Amino acid sequence: MDALTVLALAAFGSTAYLATLSAVKWLNQQASRMKVAGLVVVGMVLCALIGTIANASESVVIGFIVGAGITPPVHRWILQRPRTVAGH
């Protein structure tokens, strides 16, 4: 298993999670017709992405799963952190 491939795909899995989260949040604000069509498209893209990754090597699959699995709790932690205001 190539460690560099696992790390690269972990970053890609994280990016895929955050892009999907943003797209779904945006679609939830749209009219119901666009929301349904958009969610179908997002689902199809995710299925194609996961199918492509599943067809690749084992290290690619492990990296993608690690990235997508670690990102949600880290993202929540970042959003809940107190913000500091920079002084002038």
Biotite code that builds the C-alpha atoms (Angstrom):
import biotite.structure as struc

atoms = struc.array([
    struc.Atom([0.000, 0.000, 0.000], chain_id="A", res_id=1, res_name="MET", atom_name="CA", element="C"),
    struc.Atom([1.392, 3.368, -1.013], chain_id="A", res_id=2, res_name="ASP", atom_name="CA", element="C"),
    struc.Atom([1.212, 5.832, 1.919], chain_id="A", res_id=3, res_name="ALA", atom_name="CA", element="C"),
    struc.Atom([1.410, 8.875, -0.355], chain_id="A", res_id=4, res_name="LEU", atom_name="CA", element="C"),
    struc.Atom([-1.600, 7.660, -2.340], chain_id="A", res_id=5, res_name="THR", atom_name="CA", element="C"),
    struc.Atom([-3.547, 7.137, 0.880], chain_id="A", res_id=6, res_name="VAL", atom_name="CA", element="C"),
    struc.Atom([-2.737, 10.701, 2.030], chain_id="A", res_id=7, res_name="LEU", atom_name="CA", element="C"),
    struc.Atom([-3.604, 12.221, -1.331], chain_id="A", res_id=8, res_name="ALA", atom_name="CA", element="C"),
    struc.Atom([-6.925, 10.421, -1.484], chain_id="A", res_id=9, res_name="LEU", atom_name="CA", element="C"),
    struc.Atom([-7.667, 11.315, 2.146], chain_id="A", res_id=10, res_name="ALA", atom_name="CA", element="C"),
    struc.Atom([-7.434, 14.955, 1.106], chain_id="A", res_id=11, res_name="ALA", atom_name="CA", element="C"),
    struc.Atom([-9.638, 14.217, -1.900], chain_id="A", res_id=12, res_name="PHE", atom_name="CA", element="C"),
    struc.Atom([-12.205, 12.441, 0.294], chain_id="A", res_id=13, res_name="GLY", atom_name="CA", element="C"),
    struc.Atom([-12.249, 15.451, 2.592], chain_id="A", res_id=14, res_name="SER", atom_name="CA", element="C"),
    struc.Atom([-12.764, 17.783, -0.353], chain_id="A", res_id=15, res_name="THR", atom_name="CA", element="C"),
    struc.Atom([-15.569, 15.592, -1.727], chain_id="A", res_id=16, res_name="ALA", atom_name="CA", element="C"),
    struc.Atom([-17.319, 15.667, 1.653], chain_id="A", res_id=17, res_name="TYR", atom_name="CA", element="C"),
    struc.Atom([-17.085, 19.455, 2.000], chain_id="A", res_id=18, res_name="LEU", atom_name="CA", element="C"),
    struc.Atom([-18.197, 20.064, -1.607], chain_id="A", res_id=19, res_name="ALA", atom_name="CA", element="C"),
    struc.Atom([-21.179, 17.753, -1.161], chain_id="A", res_id=20, res_name="THR", atom_name="CA", element="C"),
    struc.Atom([-22.112, 19.406, 2.139], chain_id="A", res_id=21, res_name="LEU", atom_name="CA", element="C"),
    struc.Atom([-21.988, 22.863, 0.528], chain_id="A", res_id=22, res_name="SER", atom_name="CA", element="C"),
    struc.Atom([-24.026, 21.731, -2.473], chain_id="A", res_id=23, res_name="ALA", atom_name="CA", element="C"),
    struc.Atom([-26.726, 20.149, -0.298], chain_id="A", res_id=24, res_name="VAL", atom_name="CA", element="C"),
    struc.Atom([-26.921, 23.226, 1.966], chain_id="A", res_id=25, res_name="LYS", atom_name="CA", element="C"),
    struc.Atom([-27.315, 25.427, -1.116], chain_id="A", res_id=26, res_name="TRP", atom_name="CA", element="C"),
    struc.Atom([-29.921, 23.103, -2.651], chain_id="A", res_id=27, res_name="LEU", atom_name="CA", element="C"),
    struc.Atom([-31.957, 23.145, 0.569], chain_id="A", res_id=28, res_name="ASN", atom_name="CA", element="C"),
    struc.Atom([-32.479, 26.887, 0.042], chain_id="A", res_id=29, res_name="GLN", atom_name="CA", element="C"),
    struc.Atom([-33.827, 26.445, -3.497], chain_id="A", res_id=30, res_name="GLN", atom_name="CA", element="C"),
    struc.Atom([-37.334, 25.753, -4.766], chain_id="A", res_id=31, res_name="ALA", atom_name="CA", element="C"),
    struc.Atom([-38.472, 22.166, -4.284], chain_id="A", res_id=32, res_name="SER", atom_name="CA", element="C"),
    struc.Atom([-38.277, 21.339, -7.996], chain_id="A", res_id=33, res_name="ARG", atom_name="CA", element="C"),
    struc.Atom([-34.671, 22.468, -8.252], chain_id="A", res_id=34, res_name="MET", atom_name="CA", element="C"),
    struc.Atom([-33.874, 20.850, -4.906], chain_id="A", res_id=35, res_name="LYS", atom_name="CA", element="C"),
    struc.Atom([-35.023, 17.416, -6.076], chain_id="A", res_id=36, res_name="VAL", atom_name="CA", element="C"),
    struc.Atom([-33.229, 17.670, -9.419], chain_id="A", res_id=37, res_name="ALA", atom_name="CA", element="C"),
    struc.Atom([-30.068, 18.943, -7.733], chain_id="A", res_id=38, res_name="GLY", atom_name="CA", element="C"),
    struc.Atom([-30.054, 16.178, -5.134], chain_id="A", res_id=39, res_name="LEU", atom_name="CA", element="C"),
    struc.Atom([-30.475, 13.588, -7.889], chain_id="A", res_id=40, res_name="VAL", atom_name="CA", element="C"),
    struc.Atom([-27.493, 15.060, -9.753], chain_id="A", res_id=41, res_name="VAL", atom_name="CA", element="C"),
    struc.Atom([-25.386, 15.193, -6.575], chain_id="A", res_id=42, res_name="VAL", atom_name="CA", element="C"),
    struc.Atom([-26.281, 11.555, -5.874], chain_id="A", res_id=43, res_name="GLY", atom_name="CA", element="C"),
    struc.Atom([-25.341, 10.489, -9.392], chain_id="A", res_id=44, res_name="MET", atom_name="CA", element="C"),
    struc.Atom([-22.004, 12.307, -9.187], chain_id="A", res_id=45, res_name="VAL", atom_name="CA", element="C"),
    struc.Atom([-21.240, 10.691, -5.829], chain_id="A", res_id=46, res_name="LEU", atom_name="CA", element="C"),
    struc.Atom([-22.135, 7.243, -7.166], chain_id="A", res_id=47, res_name="CYS", atom_name="CA", element="C"),
    struc.Atom([-19.866, 7.748, -10.176], chain_id="A", res_id=48, res_name="ALA", atom_name="CA", element="C"),
    struc.Atom([-17.059, 9.032, -7.957], chain_id="A", res_id=49, res_name="LEU", atom_name="CA", element="C"),
    struc.Atom([-17.334, 6.139, -5.512], chain_id="A", res_id=50, res_name="ILE", atom_name="CA", element="C"),
    struc.Atom([-17.571, 3.635, -8.362], chain_id="A", res_id=51, res_name="GLY", atom_name="CA", element="C"),
    struc.Atom([-14.423, 5.026, -9.944], chain_id="A", res_id=52, res_name="THR", atom_name="CA", element="C"),
    struc.Atom([-12.590, 4.920, -6.633], chain_id="A", res_id=53, res_name="ILE", atom_name="CA", element="C"),
    struc.Atom([-13.792, 1.375, -5.908], chain_id="A", res_id=54, res_name="ALA", atom_name="CA", element="C"),
    struc.Atom([-12.360, 0.311, -9.254], chain_id="A", res_id=55, res_name="ASN", atom_name="CA", element="C"),
    struc.Atom([-8.916, 1.647, -8.273], chain_id="A", res_id=56, res_name="ALA", atom_name="CA", element="C"),
    struc.Atom([-6.378, 0.094, -5.944], chain_id="A", res_id=57, res_name="SER", atom_name="CA", element="C"),
    struc.Atom([-6.924, -0.756, -2.271], chain_id="A", res_id=58, res_name="GLU", atom_name="CA", element="C"),
    struc.Atom([-4.831, 2.186, -1.038], chain_id="A", res_id=59, res_name="SER", atom_name="CA", element="C"),
    struc.Atom([-7.004, 4.591, -3.019], chain_id="A", res_id=60, res_name="VAL", atom_name="CA", element="C"),
    struc.Atom([-10.174, 3.239, -1.407], chain_id="A", res_id=61, res_name="VAL", atom_name="CA", element="C"),
    struc.Atom([-8.668, 3.327, 2.094], chain_id="A", res_id=62, res_name="ILE", atom_name="CA", element="C"),
    struc.Atom([-7.438, 6.904, 1.635], chain_id="A", res_id=63, res_name="GLY", atom_name="CA", element="C"),
    struc.Atom([-10.787, 8.140, 0.359], chain_id="A", res_id=64, res_name="PHE", atom_name="CA", element="C"),
    struc.Atom([-12.665, 6.496, 3.248], chain_id="A", res_id=65, res_name="ILE", atom_name="CA", element="C"),
    struc.Atom([-10.222, 7.890, 5.819], chain_id="A", res_id=66, res_name="VAL", atom_name="CA", element="C"),
    struc.Atom([-10.530, 11.416, 4.423], chain_id="A", res_id=67, res_name="GLY", atom_name="CA", element="C"),
    struc.Atom([-14.292, 11.347, 4.209], chain_id="A", res_id=68, res_name="ALA", atom_name="CA", element="C"),
    struc.Atom([-14.535, 9.767, 7.668], chain_id="A", res_id=69, res_name="GLY", atom_name="CA", element="C"),
    struc.Atom([-12.253, 12.192, 9.495], chain_id="A", res_id=70, res_name="ILE", atom_name="CA", element="C"),
    struc.Atom([-13.580, 15.390, 7.917], chain_id="A", res_id=71, res_name="THR", atom_name="CA", element="C"),
    struc.Atom([-17.089, 15.664, 9.497], chain_id="A", res_id=72, res_name="PRO", atom_name="CA", element="C"),
    struc.Atom([-15.953, 15.735, 13.155], chain_id="A", res_id=73, res_name="PRO", atom_name="CA", element="C"),
    struc.Atom([-13.023, 18.027, 12.356], chain_id="A", res_id=74, res_name="VAL", atom_name="CA", element="C"),
    struc.Atom([-15.309, 20.344, 10.381], chain_id="A", res_id=75, res_name="HIS", atom_name="CA", element="C"),
    struc.Atom([-17.776, 20.520, 13.297], chain_id="A", res_id=76, res_name="ARG", atom_name="CA", element="C"),
    struc.Atom([-14.900, 21.228, 15.699], chain_id="A", res_id=77, res_name="TRP", atom_name="CA", element="C"),
    struc.Atom([-13.632, 24.078, 13.509], chain_id="A", res_id=78, res_name="ILE", atom_name="CA", element="C"),
    struc.Atom([-17.117, 25.616, 13.290], chain_id="A", res_id=79, res_name="LEU", atom_name="CA", element="C"),
    struc.Atom([-17.610, 25.439, 17.080], chain_id="A", res_id=80, res_name="GLN", atom_name="CA", element="C"),
    struc.Atom([-14.238, 26.987, 17.965], chain_id="A", res_id=81, res_name="ARG", atom_name="CA", element="C"),
    struc.Atom([-14.439, 30.462, 19.476], chain_id="A", res_id=82, res_name="PRO", atom_name="CA", element="C"),
    struc.Atom([-13.359, 33.095, 16.990], chain_id="A", res_id=83, res_name="ARG", atom_name="CA", element="C"),
    struc.Atom([-10.740, 35.631, 17.954], chain_id="A", res_id=84, res_name="THR", atom_name="CA", element="C"),
    struc.Atom([-10.818, 39.114, 16.502], chain_id="A", res_id=85, res_name="VAL", atom_name="CA", element="C"),
    struc.Atom([-7.502, 40.412, 15.261], chain_id="A", res_id=86, res_name="ALA", atom_name="CA", element="C"),
    struc.Atom([-6.407, 43.608, 16.978], chain_id="A", res_id=87, res_name="GLY", atom_name="CA", element="C"),
    struc.Atom([-5.242, 46.643, 15.073], chain_id="A", res_id=88, res_name="HIS", atom_name="CA", element="C"),
])
